[in-house]
Amino acid sequence: MNSIFKVSYALQRQQRAVERTLYASSAEESMAASKWVDAWHRLVQARLDKMAETSRYIDSRGRFLH
């Protein structure tokens, strides 16, 4: 479950970065915020991929499959 919270946190940070991009007062601020959006997106995707990879080895009761 800890992974779910990590993904959730990263997704919330990505959302805030998107909001900063949308409401930026200058082009420079928008560009900086969009870089953060991209970075958070990559982190969210990596964590989701990791969760998907590990879930292949765990059954519905949380036991490892061999």
mmCIF file of the N, C-alpha and C atoms, coordinates in Angstrom:
data_MODEL
# 
_entry.id   MODEL 
# 
loop_
_atom_site.group_PDB 
_atom_site.id 
_atom_site.type_symbol 
_atom_site.label_atom_id 
_atom_site.label_alt_id 
_atom_site.label_comp_id 
_atom_site.label_asym_id 
_atom_site.label_entity_id 
_atom_site.label_seq_id 
_atom_site.pdbx_PDB_ins_code 
_atom_site.Cartn_x 
_atom_site.Cartn_y 
_atom_site.Cartn_z 
_atom_site.occupancy 
_atom_site.B_iso_or_equiv 
_atom_site.pdbx_formal_charge 
_atom_site.auth_seq_id 
_atom_site.auth_comp_id 
_atom_site.auth_asym_id 
_atom_site.auth_atom_id 
_atom_site.pdbx_PDB_model_num 
ATOM 1   N N  . MET A 1 1  ? 0.807  -1.200  0.000   1.00 0.00 ? 1  MET A N  1 
ATOM 2   C CA . MET A 1 1  ? 0.000  0.000   0.000   1.00 0.00 ? 1  MET A CA 1 
ATOM 3   C C  . MET A 1 1  ? 0.849  1.263   0.000   1.00 0.00 ? 1  MET A C  1 
ATOM 4   N N  . ASN A 1 2  ? 2.031  1.165   0.530   1.00 0.00 ? 2  ASN A N  1 
ATOM 5   C CA . ASN A 1 2  ? 2.903  2.327   0.594   1.00 0.00 ? 2  ASN A CA 1 
ATOM 6   C C  . ASN A 1 2  ? 3.136  2.906   -0.801  1.00 0.00 ? 2  ASN A C  1 
ATOM 7   N N  . SER A 1 3  ? 3.216  2.039   -1.804  1.00 0.00 ? 3  SER A N  1 
ATOM 8   C CA . SER A 1 3  ? 3.428  2.493   -3.180  1.00 0.00 ? 3  SER A CA 1 
ATOM 9   C C  . SER A 1 3  ? 2.254  3.325   -3.672  1.00 0.00 ? 3  SER A C  1 
ATOM 10  N N  . ILE A 1 4  ? 1.050  2.957   -3.269  1.00 0.00 ? 4  ILE A N  1 
ATOM 11  C CA . ILE A 1 4  ? -0.141 3.711   -3.683  1.00 0.00 ? 4  ILE A CA 1 
ATOM 12  C C  . ILE A 1 4  ? -0.056 5.138   -3.163  1.00 0.00 ? 4  ILE A C  1 
ATOM 13  N N  . PHE A 1 5  ? 0.387  5.290   -1.926  1.00 0.00 ? 5  PHE A N  1 
ATOM 14  C CA . PHE A 1 5  ? 0.498  6.625   -1.352  1.00 0.00 ? 5  PHE A CA 1 
ATOM 15  C C  . PHE A 1 5  ? 1.579  7.442   -2.062  1.00 0.00 ? 5  PHE A C  1 
ATOM 16  N N  . LYS A 1 6  ? 2.670  6.780   -2.436  1.00 0.00 ? 6  LYS A N  1 
ATOM 17  C CA . LYS A 1 6  ? 3.736  7.474   -3.161  1.00 0.00 ? 6  LYS A CA 1 
ATOM 18  C C  . LYS A 1 6  ? 3.245  7.945   -4.529  1.00 0.00 ? 6  LYS A C  1 
ATOM 19  N N  . VAL A 1 7  ? 2.511  7.086   -5.203  1.00 0.00 ? 7  VAL A N  1 
ATOM 20  C CA . VAL A 1 7  ? 1.968  7.458   -6.512  1.00 0.00 ? 7  VAL A CA 1 
ATOM 21  C C  . VAL A 1 7  ? 0.954  8.583   -6.351  1.00 0.00 ? 7  VAL A C  1 
ATOM 22  N N  . SER A 1 8  ? 0.109  8.481   -5.348  1.00 0.00 ? 8  SER A N  1 
ATOM 23  C CA . SER A 1 8  ? -0.898 9.510   -5.106  1.00 0.00 ? 8  SER A CA 1 
ATOM 24  C C  . SER A 1 8  ? -0.248 10.864  -4.841  1.00 0.00 ? 8  SER A C  1 
ATOM 25  N N  . TYR A 1 9  ? 0.793  10.864  -4.011  1.00 0.00 ? 9  TYR A N  1 
ATOM 26  C CA . TYR A 1 9  ? 1.500  12.108  -3.707  1.00 0.00 ? 9  TYR A CA 1 
ATOM 27  C C  . TYR A 1 9  ? 2.119  12.702  -4.971  1.00 0.00 ? 9  TYR A C  1 
ATOM 28  N N  . ALA A 1 10 ? 2.784  11.872  -5.750  1.00 0.00 ? 10 ALA A N  1 
ATOM 29  C CA . ALA A 1 10 ? 3.412  12.358  -6.985  1.00 0.00 ? 10 ALA A CA 1 
ATOM 30  C C  . ALA A 1 10 ? 2.371  12.884  -7.956  1.00 0.00 ? 10 ALA A C  1 
ATOM 31  N N  . LEU A 1 11 ? 1.228  12.231  -8.026  1.00 0.00 ? 11 LEU A N  1 
ATOM 32  C CA . LEU A 1 11 ? 0.158  12.686  -8.906  1.00 0.00 ? 11 LEU A CA 1 
ATOM 33  C C  . LEU A 1 11 ? -0.406 14.033  -8.447  1.00 0.00 ? 11 LEU A C  1 
ATOM 34  N N  . GLN A 1 12 ? -0.539 14.213  -7.139  1.00 0.00 ? 12 GLN A N  1 
ATOM 35  C CA . GLN A 1 12 ? -0.996 15.507  -6.611  1.00 0.00 ? 12 GLN A CA 1 
ATOM 36  C C  . GLN A 1 12 ? 0.010  16.606  -6.931  1.00 0.00 ? 12 GLN A C  1 
ATOM 37  N N  . ARG A 1 13 ? 1.291  16.305  -6.811  1.00 0.00 ? 13 ARG A N  1 
ATOM 38  C CA . ARG A 1 13 ? 2.323  17.296  -7.141  1.00 0.00 ? 13 ARG A CA 1 
ATOM 39  C C  . ARG A 1 13 ? 2.288  17.642  -8.625  1.00 0.00 ? 13 ARG A C  1 
ATOM 40  N N  . GLN A 1 14 ? 2.037  16.643  -9.459  1.00 0.00 ? 14 GLN A N  1 
ATOM 41  C CA . GLN A 1 14 ? 1.927  16.895  -10.892 1.00 0.00 ? 14 GLN A CA 1 
ATOM 42  C C  . GLN A 1 14 ? 0.738  17.815  -11.160 1.00 0.00 ? 14 GLN A C  1 
ATOM 43  N N  . GLN A 1 15 ? -0.373 17.567  -10.490 1.00 0.00 ? 15 GLN A N  1 
ATOM 44  C CA . GLN A 1 15 ? -1.556 18.409  -10.677 1.00 0.00 ? 15 GLN A CA 1 
ATOM 45  C C  . GLN A 1 15 ? -1.252 19.857  -10.288 1.00 0.00 ? 15 GLN A C  1 
ATOM 46  N N  . ARG A 1 16 ? -0.551 20.050  -9.195  1.00 0.00 ? 16 ARG A N  1 
ATOM 47  C CA . ARG A 1 16 ? -0.203 21.416  -8.773  1.00 0.00 ? 16 ARG A CA 1 
ATOM 48  C C  . ARG A 1 16 ? 0.715  22.093  -9.791  1.00 0.00 ? 16 ARG A C  1 
ATOM 49  N N  . ALA A 1 17 ? 1.624  21.319  -10.361 1.00 0.00 ? 17 ALA A N  1 
ATOM 50  C CA . ALA A 1 17 ? 2.513  21.881  -11.383 1.00 0.00 ? 17 ALA A CA 1 
ATOM 51  C C  . ALA A 1 17 ? 1.730  22.272  -12.626 1.00 0.00 ? 17 ALA A C  1 
ATOM 52  N N  . VAL A 1 18 ? 0.735  21.470  -12.993 1.00 0.00 ? 18 VAL A N  1 
ATOM 53  C CA . VAL A 1 18 ? -0.121 21.816  -14.138 1.00 0.00 ? 18 VAL A CA 1 
ATOM 54  C C  . VAL A 1 18 ? -0.873 23.102  -13.845 1.00 0.00 ? 18 VAL A C  1 
ATOM 55  N N  . GLU A 1 19 ? -1.401 23.226  -12.636 1.00 0.00 ? 19 GLU A N  1 
ATOM 56  C CA . GLU A 1 19 ? -2.115 24.454  -12.264 1.00 0.00 ? 19 GLU A CA 1 
ATOM 57  C C  . GLU A 1 19 ? -1.191 25.672  -12.321 1.00 0.00 ? 19 GLU A C  1 
ATOM 58  N N  . ARG A 1 20 ? 0.055  25.499  -11.859 1.00 0.00 ? 20 ARG A N  1 
ATOM 59  C CA . ARG A 1 20 ? 1.014  26.617  -11.939 1.00 0.00 ? 20 ARG A CA 1 
ATOM 60  C C  . ARG A 1 20 ? 1.299  26.982  -13.383 1.00 0.00 ? 20 ARG A C  1 
ATOM 61  N N  . THR A 1 21 ? 1.339  25.978  -14.257 1.00 0.00 ? 21 THR A N  1 
ATOM 62  C CA . THR A 1 21 ? 1.560  26.248  -15.678 1.00 0.00 ? 21 THR A CA 1 
ATOM 63  C C  . THR A 1 21 ? 0.397  27.033  -16.265 1.00 0.00 ? 21 THR A C  1 
ATOM 64  N N  . LEU A 1 22 ? -0.810 26.627  -15.919 1.00 0.00 ? 22 LEU A N  1 
ATOM 65  C CA . LEU A 1 22 ? -1.998 27.284  -16.473 1.00 0.00 ? 22 LEU A CA 1 
ATOM 66  C C  . LEU A 1 22 ? -2.153 28.725  -15.987 1.00 0.00 ? 22 LEU A C  1 
ATOM 67  N N  . TYR A 1 23 ? -1.787 28.971  -14.743 1.00 0.00 ? 23 TYR A N  1 
ATOM 68  C CA . TYR A 1 23 ? -2.008 30.292  -14.164 1.00 0.00 ? 23 TYR A CA 1 
ATOM 69  C C  . TYR A 1 23 ? -0.731 31.131  -14.044 1.00 0.00 ? 23 TYR A C  1 
ATOM 70  N N  . ALA A 1 24 ? 0.291  30.758  -14.800 1.00 0.00 ? 24 ALA A N  1 
ATOM 71  C CA . ALA A 1 24 ? 1.553  31.494  -14.759 1.00 0.00 ? 24 ALA A CA 1 
ATOM 72  C C  . ALA A 1 24 ? 1.358  32.907  -15.289 1.00 0.00 ? 24 ALA A C  1 
ATOM 73  N N  . SER A 1 25 ? 2.080  33.838  -14.682 1.00 0.00 ? 25 SER A N  1 
ATOM 74  C CA . SER A 1 25 ? 1.945  35.239  -15.084 1.00 0.00 ? 25 SER A CA 1 
ATOM 75  C C  . SER A 1 25 ? 2.923  35.631  -16.193 1.00 0.00 ? 25 SER A C  1 
ATOM 76  N N  . SER A 1 26 ? 3.876  34.750  -16.488 1.00 0.00 ? 26 SER A N  1 
ATOM 77  C CA . SER A 1 26 ? 4.829  35.052  -17.562 1.00 0.00 ? 26 SER A CA 1 
ATOM 78  C C  . SER A 1 26 ? 5.180  33.770  -18.305 1.00 0.00 ? 26 SER A C  1 
ATOM 79  N N  . ALA A 1 27 ? 5.746  33.942  -19.471 1.00 0.00 ? 27 ALA A N  1 
ATOM 80  C CA . ALA A 1 27 ? 6.144  32.788  -20.274 1.00 0.00 ? 27 ALA A CA 1 
ATOM 81  C C  . ALA A 1 27 ? 7.254  31.996  -19.584 1.00 0.00 ? 27 ALA A C  1 
ATOM 82  N N  . GLU A 1 28 ? 8.163  32.704  -18.925 1.00 0.00 ? 28 GLU A N  1 
ATOM 83  C CA . GLU A 1 28 ? 9.266  32.037  -18.228 1.00 0.00 ? 28 GLU A CA 1 
ATOM 84  C C  . GLU A 1 28 ? 8.744  31.177  -17.076 1.00 0.00 ? 28 GLU A C  1 
ATOM 85  N N  . GLU A 1 29 ? 7.798  31.721  -16.342 1.00 0.00 ? 29 GLU A N  1 
ATOM 86  C CA . GLU A 1 29 ? 7.205  30.974  -15.236 1.00 0.00 ? 29 GLU A CA 1 
ATOM 87  C C  . GLU A 1 29 ? 6.455  29.747  -15.752 1.00 0.00 ? 29 GLU A C  1 
ATOM 88  N N  . SER A 1 30 ? 5.780  29.909  -16.858 1.00 0.00 ? 30 SER A N  1 
ATOM 89  C CA . SER A 1 30 ? 5.054  28.802  -17.467 1.00 0.00 ? 30 SER A CA 1 
ATOM 90  C C  . SER A 1 30 ? 6.011  27.709  -17.934 1.00 0.00 ? 30 SER A C  1 
ATOM 91  N N  . MET A 1 31 ? 7.113  28.094  -18.539 1.00 0.00 ? 31 MET A N  1 
ATOM 92  C CA . MET A 1 31 ? 8.104  27.123  -19.005 1.00 0.00 ? 31 MET A CA 1 
ATOM 93  C C  . MET A 1 31 ? 8.716  26.347  -17.830 1.00 0.00 ? 31 MET A C  1 
ATOM 94  N N  . ALA A 1 32 ? 9.035  27.055  -16.759 1.00 0.00 ? 32 ALA A N  1 
ATOM 95  C CA . ALA A 1 32 ? 9.603  26.388  -15.584 1.00 0.00 ? 32 ALA A CA 1 
ATOM 96  C C  . ALA A 1 32 ? 8.601  25.410  -14.985 1.00 0.00 ? 32 ALA A C  1 
ATOM 97  N N  . ALA A 1 33 ? 7.361  25.817  -14.884 1.00 0.00 ? 33 ALA A N  1 
ATOM 98  C CA . ALA A 1 33 ? 6.326  24.945  -14.324 1.00 0.00 ? 33 ALA A CA 1 
ATOM 99  C C  . ALA A 1 33 ? 6.084  23.734  -15.226 1.00 0.00 ? 33 ALA A C  1 
ATOM 100 N N  . SER A 1 34 ? 6.157  23.937  -16.533 1.00 0.00 ? 34 SER A N  1 
ATOM 101 C CA . SER A 1 34 ? 5.928  22.810  -17.442 1.00 0.00 ? 34 SER A CA 1 
ATOM 102 C C  . SER A 1 34 ? 7.044  21.769  -17.329 1.00 0.00 ? 34 SER A C  1 
ATOM 103 N N  . LYS A 1 35 ? 8.246  22.209  -16.990 1.00 0.00 ? 35 LYS A N  1 
ATOM 104 C CA . LYS A 1 35 ? 9.339  21.255  -16.763 1.00 0.00 ? 35 LYS A CA 1 
ATOM 105 C C  . LYS A 1 35 ? 9.041  20.406  -15.533 1.00 0.00 ? 35 LYS A C  1 
ATOM 106 N N  . TRP A 1 36 ? 8.469  21.027  -14.506 1.00 0.00 ? 36 TRP A N  1 
ATOM 107 C CA . TRP A 1 36 ? 8.085  20.278  -13.310 1.00 0.00 ? 36 TRP A CA 1 
ATOM 108 C C  . TRP A 1 36 ? 6.955  19.313  -13.631 1.00 0.00 ? 36 TRP A C  1 
ATOM 109 N N  . VAL A 1 37 ? 6.026  19.717  -14.479 1.00 0.00 ? 37 VAL A N  1 
ATOM 110 C CA . VAL A 1 37 ? 4.940  18.819  -14.888 1.00 0.00 ? 37 VAL A CA 1 
ATOM 111 C C  . VAL A 1 37 ? 5.535  17.575  -15.525 1.00 0.00 ? 37 VAL A C  1 
ATOM 112 N N  . ASP A 1 38 ? 6.476  17.777  -16.424 1.00 0.00 ? 38 ASP A N  1 
ATOM 113 C CA . ASP A 1 38 ? 7.101  16.654  -17.111 1.00 0.00 ? 38 ASP A CA 1 
ATOM 114 C C  . ASP A 1 38 ? 7.844  15.749  -16.130 1.00 0.00 ? 38 ASP A C  1 
ATOM 115 N N  . ALA A 1 39 ? 8.572  16.343  -15.205 1.00 0.00 ? 39 ALA A N  1 
ATOM 116 C CA . ALA A 1 39 ? 9.326  15.553  -14.225 1.00 0.00 ? 39 ALA A CA 1 
ATOM 117 C C  . ALA A 1 39 ? 8.393  14.733  -13.335 1.00 0.00 ? 39 ALA A C  1 
ATOM 118 N N  . TRP A 1 40 ? 7.331  15.351  -12.847 1.00 0.00 ? 40 TRP A N  1 
ATOM 119 C CA . TRP A 1 40 ? 6.379  14.625  -11.997 1.00 0.00 ? 40 TRP A CA 1 
ATOM 120 C C  . TRP A 1 40 ? 5.659  13.551  -12.793 1.00 0.00 ? 40 TRP A C  1 
ATOM 121 N N  . HIS A 1 41 ? 5.362  13.829  -14.062 1.00 0.00 ? 41 HIS A N  1 
ATOM 122 C CA . HIS A 1 41 ? 4.710  12.828  -14.906 1.00 0.00 ? 41 HIS A CA 1 
ATOM 123 C C  . HIS A 1 41 ? 5.592  11.593  -15.053 1.00 0.00 ? 41 HIS A C  1 
ATOM 124 N N  . ARG A 1 42 ? 6.874  11.805  -15.305 1.00 0.00 ? 42 ARG A N  1 
ATOM 125 C CA . ARG A 1 42 ? 7.800  10.679  -15.447 1.00 0.00 ? 42 ARG A CA 1 
ATOM 126 C C  . ARG A 1 42 ? 7.887  9.877   -14.146 1.00 0.00 ? 42 ARG A C  1 
ATOM 127 N N  . LEU A 1 43 ? 7.879  10.574  -13.001 1.00 0.00 ? 43 LEU A N  1 
ATOM 128 C CA . LEU A 1 43 ? 7.932  9.884   -11.716 1.00 0.00 ? 43 LEU A CA 1 
ATOM 129 C C  . LEU A 1 43 ? 6.665  9.063   -11.473 1.00 0.00 ? 43 LEU A C  1 
ATOM 130 N N  . VAL A 1 44 ? 5.513  9.649   -11.744 1.00 0.00 ? 44 VAL A N  1 
ATOM 131 C CA . VAL A 1 44 ? 4.246  8.927   -11.583 1.00 0.00 ? 44 VAL A CA 1 
ATOM 132 C C  . VAL A 1 44 ? 4.245  7.690   -12.466 1.00 0.00 ? 44 VAL A C  1 
ATOM 133 N N  . GLN A 1 45 ? 4.636  7.841   -13.719 1.00 0.00 ? 45 GLN A N  1 
ATOM 134 C CA . GLN A 1 45 ? 4.633  6.714   -14.645 1.00 0.00 ? 45 GLN A CA 1 
ATOM 135 C C  . GLN A 1 45 ? 5.597  5.631   -14.198 1.00 0.00 ? 45 GLN A C  1 
ATOM 136 N N  . ALA A 1 46 ? 6.769  6.014   -13.724 1.00 0.00 ? 46 ALA A N  1 
ATOM 137 C CA . ALA A 1 46 ? 7.748  5.029   -13.265 1.00 0.00 ? 46 ALA A CA 1 
ATOM 138 C C  . ALA A 1 46 ? 7.221  4.251   -12.061 1.00 0.00 ? 46 ALA A C  1 
ATOM 139 N N  . ARG A 1 47 ? 6.574  4.954   -11.148 1.00 0.00 ? 47 ARG A N  1 
ATOM 140 C CA . ARG A 1 47 ? 6.037  4.267   -9.965  1.00 0.00 ? 47 ARG A CA 1 
ATOM 141 C C  . ARG A 1 47 ? 4.873  3.353   -10.333 1.00 0.00 ? 47 ARG A C  1 
ATOM 142 N N  . LEU A 1 48 ? 4.030  3.785   -11.257 1.00 0.00 ? 48 LEU A N  1 
ATOM 143 C CA . LEU A 1 48 ? 2.941  2.923   -11.707 1.00 0.00 ? 48 LEU A CA 1 
ATOM 144 C C  . LEU A 1 48 ? 3.482  1.685   -12.424 1.00 0.00 ? 48 LEU A C  1 
ATOM 145 N N  . ASP A 1 49 ? 4.499  1.874   -13.235 1.00 0.00 ? 49 ASP A N  1 
ATOM 146 C CA . ASP A 1 49 ? 5.117  0.739   -13.923 1.00 0.00 ? 49 ASP A CA 1 
ATOM 147 C C  . ASP A 1 49 ? 5.714  -0.243  -12.922 1.00 0.00 ? 49 ASP A C  1 
ATOM 148 N N  . LYS A 1 50 ? 6.359  0.296   -11.886 1.00 0.00 ? 50 LYS A N  1 
ATOM 149 C CA . LYS A 1 50 ? 6.956  -0.557  -10.853 1.00 0.00 ? 50 LYS A CA 1 
ATOM 150 C C  . LYS A 1 50 ? 5.871  -1.333  -10.111 1.00 0.00 ? 50 LYS A C  1 
ATOM 151 N N  . MET A 1 51 ? 4.754  -0.671  -9.801  1.00 0.00 ? 51 MET A N  1 
ATOM 152 C CA . MET A 1 51 ? 3.652  -1.355  -9.124  1.00 0.00 ? 51 MET A CA 1 
ATOM 153 C C  . MET A 1 51 ? 3.088  -2.466  -10.005 1.00 0.00 ? 51 MET A C  1 
ATOM 154 N N  . ALA A 1 52 ? 2.942  -2.196  -11.293 1.00 0.00 ? 52 ALA A N  1 
ATOM 155 C CA . ALA A 1 52 ? 2.407  -3.198  -12.214 1.00 0.00 ? 52 ALA A CA 1 
ATOM 156 C C  . ALA A 1 52 ? 3.348  -4.385  -12.317 1.00 0.00 ? 52 ALA A C  1 
ATOM 157 N N  . GLU A 1 53 ? 4.631  -4.105  -12.314 1.00 0.00 ? 53 GLU A N  1 
ATOM 158 C CA . GLU A 1 53 ? 5.628  -5.171  -12.410 1.00 0.00 ? 53 GLU A CA 1 
ATOM 159 C C  . GLU A 1 53 ? 5.605  -6.053  -11.167 1.00 0.00 ? 53 GLU A C  1 
ATOM 160 N N  . THR A 1 54 ? 5.528  -5.460  -9.999  1.00 0.00 ? 54 THR A N  1 
ATOM 161 C CA . THR A 1 54 ? 5.534  -6.251  -8.770  1.00 0.00 ? 54 THR A CA 1 
ATOM 162 C C  . THR A 1 54 ? 4.208  -6.963  -8.542  1.00 0.00 ? 54 THR A C  1 
ATOM 163 N N  . SER A 1 55 ? 3.120  -6.424  -9.060  1.00 0.00 ? 55 SER A N  1 
ATOM 164 C CA . SER A 1 55 ? 1.827  -7.067  -8.837  1.00 0.00 ? 55 SER A CA 1 
ATOM 165 C C  . SER A 1 55 ? 1.709  -8.384  -9.594  1.00 0.00 ? 55 SER A C  1 
ATOM 166 N N  . ARG A 1 56 ? 2.540  -8.609  -10.580 1.00 0.00 ? 56 ARG A N  1 
ATOM 167 C CA . ARG A 1 56 ? 2.520  -9.875  -11.303 1.00 0.00 ? 56 ARG A CA 1 
ATOM 168 C C  . ARG A 1 56 ? 2.944  -11.033 -10.411 1.00 0.00 ? 56 ARG A C  1 
ATOM 169 N N  . TYR A 1 57 ? 3.698  -10.714 -9.358  1.00 0.00 ? 57 TYR A N  1 
ATOM 170 C CA . TYR A 1 57 ? 4.240  -11.744 -8.489  1.00 0.00 ? 57 TYR A CA 1 
ATOM 171 C C  . TYR A 1 57 ? 3.489  -11.863 -7.170  1.00 0.00 ? 57 TYR A C  1 
ATOM 172 N N  . ILE A 1 58 ? 2.352  -11.191 -7.038  1.00 0.00 ? 58 ILE A N  1 
ATOM 173 C CA . ILE A 1 58 ? 1.580  -11.214 -5.807  1.00 0.00 ? 58 ILE A CA 1 
ATOM 174 C C  . ILE A 1 58 ? 0.154  -11.642 -6.129  1.00 0.00 ? 58 ILE A C  1 
ATOM 175 N N  . ASP A 1 59 ? -0.365 -12.589 -5.360  1.00 0.00 ? 59 ASP A N  1 
ATOM 176 C CA . ASP A 1 59 ? -1.734 -13.024 -5.610  1.00 0.00 ? 59 ASP A CA 1 
ATOM 177 C C  . ASP A 1 59 ? -2.729 -12.108 -4.905  1.00 0.00 ? 59 ASP A C  1 
ATOM 178 N N  . SER A 1 60 ? -4.002 -12.454 -5.002  1.00 0.00 ? 60 SER A N  1 
ATOM 179 C CA . SER A 1 60 ? -5.050 -11.584 -4.458  1.00 0.00 ? 60 SER A CA 1 
ATOM 180 C C  . SER A 1 60 ? -5.012 -11.475 -2.940  1.00 0.00 ? 60 SER A C  1 
ATOM 181 N N  . ARG A 1 61 ? -4.338 -12.395 -2.279  1.00 0.00 ? 61 ARG A N  1 
ATOM 182 C CA . ARG A 1 61 ? -4.231 -12.354 -0.813  1.00 0.00 ? 61 ARG A CA 1 
ATOM 183 C C  . ARG A 1 61 ? -2.945 -11.688 -0.355  1.00 0.00 ? 61 ARG A C  1 
ATOM 184 N N  . GLY A 1 62 ? -2.142 -11.191 -1.281  1.00 0.00 ? 62 GLY A N  1 
ATOM 185 C CA . GLY A 1 62 ? -0.909 -10.505 -0.925  1.00 0.00 ? 62 GLY A CA 1 
ATOM 186 C C  . GLY A 1 62 ? 0.283  -11.429 -0.748  1.00 0.00 ? 62 GLY A C  1 
ATOM 187 N N  . ARG A 1 63 ? 0.143  -12.684 -1.181  1.00 0.00 ? 63 ARG A N  1 
ATOM 188 C CA . ARG A 1 63 ? 1.243  -13.637 -1.063  1.00 0.00 ? 63 ARG A CA 1 
ATOM 189 C C  . ARG A 1 63 ? 2.062  -13.628 -2.355  1.00 0.00 ? 63 ARG A C  1 
ATOM 190 N N  . PHE A 1 64 ? 3.373  -13.812 -2.196  1.00 0.00 ? 64 PHE A N  1 
ATOM 191 C CA . PHE A 1 64 ? 4.239  -13.855 -3.355  1.00 0.00 ? 64 PHE A CA 1 
ATOM 192 C C  . PHE A 1 64 ? 4.049  -15.157 -4.104  1.00 0.00 ? 64 PHE A C  1 
ATOM 193 N N  . LEU A 1 65 ? 4.032  -15.068 -5.420  1.00 0.00 ? 65 LEU A N  1 
ATOM 194 C CA . LEU A 1 65 ? 3.954  -16.236 -6.286  1.00 0.00 ? 65 LEU A CA 1 
ATOM 195 C C  . LEU A 1 65 ? 5.356  -16.576 -6.763  1.00 0.00 ? 65 LEU A C  1 
ATOM 196 N N  . HIS A 1 66 ? 5.640  -17.849 -6.865  1.00 0.00 ? 66 HIS A N  1 
ATOM 197 C CA . HIS A 1 66 ? 6.983  -18.252 -7.332  1.00 0.00 ? 66 HIS A CA 1 
ATOM 198 C C  . HIS A 1 66 ? 6.875  -19.040 -8.585  1.00 0.00 ? 66 HIS A C  1 
# 
